Amino acid sequence: MHKNQDIKNHINPQRMSRRFTEKLLYILFLSSVSVGIIGLAVLIFEVLNNGIPWLSWHFLTDYPSRHPKEAGLFSALMGTIWLMFMTAIFTVPIGVGAAIYLEEYAPRNLWTKIIEINVANLAGVPSIVYGLLGLSWFVYYWGTPTEFLGRTLLAGAMTLSLLVLPIVILASREAIKAVPDSYRDAAYALGGDKWQVIKGSVLPSALPGILTGTILAMSRAIGEAAPVIAISALVYITYIPSHPMERFTVLPIQIFNWISRPQDDFRGLAAAGIIVMLFLLLTMNAIAVYFRNRYQIKSEE
Amino acid sequence: MENYGTGNVVLEINSLNAYYQEFLAVNNVSMEIKKNYITALIGPSGCGKSTFLRCLNRMNDLIVGASVNGEVLFEGNNIYSDNMDPIYLRSRIGMVFQKPNPFPKSIYKNIAFGLKINGFKGNYDEAIEKSLRQAALWEEVKDRLHDSAFTLSGGQQQRLCIARALAVEPEIILMDEPASALDPIATLAIEELIKELKTLYTIVIVTHNMQQASRVSDETAFFMVGDNRSGYLVEHDETQKIFTNPTNTKTEEYITGRFS
């Protein structure tokens, strides 16, 4: 009886404090999650609240205007689509090529290691740095004397390609690394040379992963305002670029432009522009998630 | 012109050593593989039999740090000589692996791939049907050739891998424990298939399963792990002799299960 009491006295306080710590940690972690989610929810609510009244068909198909009621983001939307496709055209072959080299061809030595570390670090460089690089190199150095590049779509796409290349390279490398060696063995055992093995066996298996990474990289590219503002400047454009050597504007620039206007109505337009851009981003991310899920199901079989 | 008909030596291995970096995995193996025979390689884990098998079509070259010395004469030519193209060699000496490893493509394309990379110019449909028939898979898949190979069962996948190897029309097929990942019924189907294939091909099979070796093979080679952890060849003879009256006491001890 006495002994029992003793044990209780010894154990209970400890129990109490452990339980308390557990509760406390639970609340702490839950609130960490909530900060992120509530922040996002408030943001989305604000944007929807301000923007939905301004969303209409003419908003999507009209050019910007001094009169809020007539303004639309057609040129920015088309500019974004142009820029995205051109960036993809530059990024995919170069990024996948670099990943193939690093995973399949590169000798395991110090030099390769340095390249790998550099690629990983480049993925973390702030985007404005790329914007300034593009400005000084593509726009001024290659632009002014020859009138070749200048503030064109091509210069913008090249700048964004530099920005997202490290992401595409890293994602493609992961996808290639995830292809089991048994696929390579199978292709080699049939008398395949290295390129046949890569083309016929490795790349098809890695393709969903590469696609996922590329789409995510593209969705980062179209959301970036800083580097594109550096290249294109805040312009007022009332035409659709018909070729890569024309000036352009994109959604983030148009939104930025509207937000900086004094009139309240333009803030509504900006919110509507953000809704359009969010829709574009979420669609692309959904496609990426779809590919990733299909890939996972496949590799589990 | 030498004769490479049934029962003649098609692969002659002379003093083969295989290394992983400094480690000697296969120690001084010499043996002969006869045409249209099924030769089984048996022995405990780590005795180098799989490494030895992979040396026979230079698949081991693909492992970083692996190296080989000695001679492997395939129809009289040393496959490790400088003028031998390992890519061409592997189209003559095919391989089937332990785990079924079909490509993530359709059944049809799995077989077409090997044909395509070897520059096949004939009728693909016919060639694919022929190899699927040889692998005893045709009846099961003829209505679903364009389904993913992953929809097949494990045993069917392994027969697809065999069909894929056959389509390239090699002389020799190396099999690395082809049934070890399969259930007993699928295993028997593979064994039946191997026995049928020997009329057309020479087969070298690594197996952990001694019953399997005794059921399917004509000749058996017994490998052991030496004192320095290197694998070496103890005895190579007709399967019946190995299993009833082996020359070496180590073989007898292994066969009768006194160690494993």
HADDOCK unambig.tbl for C-alpha pairs under 7 A between the chains (distance, minus, plus):
assign (segid A and resid 182 and name CA) (segid B and resid 101 and name CA) 6.15 0.50 0.50
assign (segid A and resid 183 and name CA) (segid B and resid 101 and name CA) 6.36 0.50 0.50
assign (segid A and resid 183 and name CA) (segid B and resid 103 and name CA) 6.37 0.50 0.50
assign (segid A and resid 186 and name CA) (segid B and resid 101 and name CA) 6.82 0.50 0.50
assign (segid A and resid 189 and name CA) (segid B and resid 90 and name CA) 5.54 0.50 0.50
assign (segid A and resid 189 and name CA) (segid B and resid 94 and name CA) 5.63 0.50 0.50
assign (segid A and resid 189 and name CA) (segid B and resid 95 and name CA) 5.59 0.50 0.50
assign (segid A and resid 190 and name CA) (segid B and resid 90 and name CA) 6.14 0.50 0.50
assign (segid A and resid 190 and name CA) (segid B and resid 91 and name CA) 5.43 0.50 0.50
assign (segid A and resid 190 and name CA) (segid B and resid 94 and name CA) 6.14 0.50 0.50
assign (segid A and resid 190 and name CA) (segid B and resid 114 and name CA) 5.61 0.50 0.50
assign (segid A and resid 190 and name CA) (segid B and resid 165 and name CA) 6.38 0.50 0.50
assign (segid A and resid 190 and name CA) (segid B and resid 168 and name CA) 6.99 0.50 0.50
assign (segid A and resid 191 and name CA) (segid B and resid 87 and name CA) 4.87 0.50 0.50
assign (segid A and resid 191 and name CA) (segid B and resid 88 and name CA) 5.95 0.50 0.50
assign (segid A and resid 191 and name CA) (segid B and resid 90 and name CA) 4.70 0.50 0.50
assign (segid A and resid 191 and name CA) (segid B and resid 91 and name CA) 4.33 0.50 0.50
assign (segid A and resid 191 and name CA) (segid B and resid 118 and name CA) 7.00 0.50 0.50
assign (segid A and resid 192 and name CA) (segid B and resid 87 and name CA) 6.15 0.50 0.50
assign (segid A and resid 192 and name CA) (segid B and resid 117 and name CA) 6.10 0.50 0.50
assign (segid A and resid 193 and name CA) (segid B and resid 87 and name CA) 5.98 0.50 0.50
assign (segid A and resid 196 and name CA) (segid B and resid 117 and name CA) 6.80 0.50 0.50
assign (segid A and resid 201 and name CA) (segid B and resid 103 and name CA) 6.76 0.50 0.50
assign (segid A and resid 205 and name CA) (segid B and resid 104 and name CA) 6.65 0.50 0.50
assign (segid A and resid 301 and name CA) (segid B and resid 150 and name CA) 6.68 0.50 0.50
